[in-house]
Amino acid sequence: MHDSKLWYLKRMDIFSGLTPDEYAVIDRGSRSLSLKKRALLPYRGTAGDAVYFIKYGRIKVIRTSPDGRALILDILGAGTLLGELVREPAGDDEGVTAEAMEETLLCMMQRDNFDHLMELVPKLSTRITKLCGLRLKRVQNRLVDMLYCSVEVRLARALLNLAEEFGVSLPDGILIDLRLTHNELAGLIASTRETVSAMLMELHKRGLLEFRRHRILLVQPMKLAAIAGR
């Protein structure tokens, strides 16, 4: 196994603590795949054939409706699984793609090799099952929010979830270390760019958040949590 590949795998929580032989199984059954920013990884026709682990970078999983509207199912960072996750909430893989939000490196395994690995390493299977369960629950909760919650509540919950996943604690708040356009935020909460822009400005005027170089700083996360009903 190449040293760089081993380095990344060992620093992924789901692969930590494996034996050299178990790492060798991953090495034999996988290959690295590099994506440039905005590069697409199509699911249609391939989701059933491969599973991807994100070594570094960020990926957004998008489902496009027949009328052309894009819903962001999830945003995934380093150490997470891509492929197995999106099949259940989407129901099928038609219209689902993954787009690199920045330069991203993936570890790709054919599904046969992935299933074989799960049989050989039960503890890894348990970790991945737990990870997929948590991700699926988060996506399902967001879909429920879209049906029953106001845009303000959906946006507050989305910002708090992003802070949990990508947040960096600073003296004056929690910085969401992720470059997100207003259009992408709209895709996360099934709203429009104009509505999200207006809502962000309202939250800014109320002192709940600030904008820092295309990133969002949550200045009053507790007040935002109150809006989110948490």
Sequence and secondary structure as in RCSB ss.txt:
>XXXX:A:sequence
MHDSKLWYLKRMDIFSGLTPDEYAVIDRGSRSLSLKKRALLPYRGTAGDAVYFIKYGRIKVIRTSPDGRALILDI
LGAGTLLGELVREPAGDDEGVTAEAMEETLLCMMQRDNFDHLMELVPKLSTRITKLCGLRLKRVQNRLVDMLYCS
VEVRLARALLNLAEEFGVSLPDGILIDLRLTHNELAGLIASTRETVSAMLMELHKRGLLEFRRHRILLVQPMKLA
AIAGR
>XXXX:A:secstr
  HHHHHHHHTSGGGTT  HHHHHHHHHTEEEEEE TT EEE TTTTTTEEEEEEES EEEEEE TTS EEEEEE
E TT EESSTTHHHHSS TTEEEEESSSEEEEEEEHHHHHHHHHH HHHHHHHHHHHHHHHHHHHHHHHHHHHS 
HHHHHHHHHHHHHHHHEEEETTEEEE S   HHHHHHHHT  HHHHHHHHHHHHHTTSEEEETTEEEES HHHHH
HHHT 
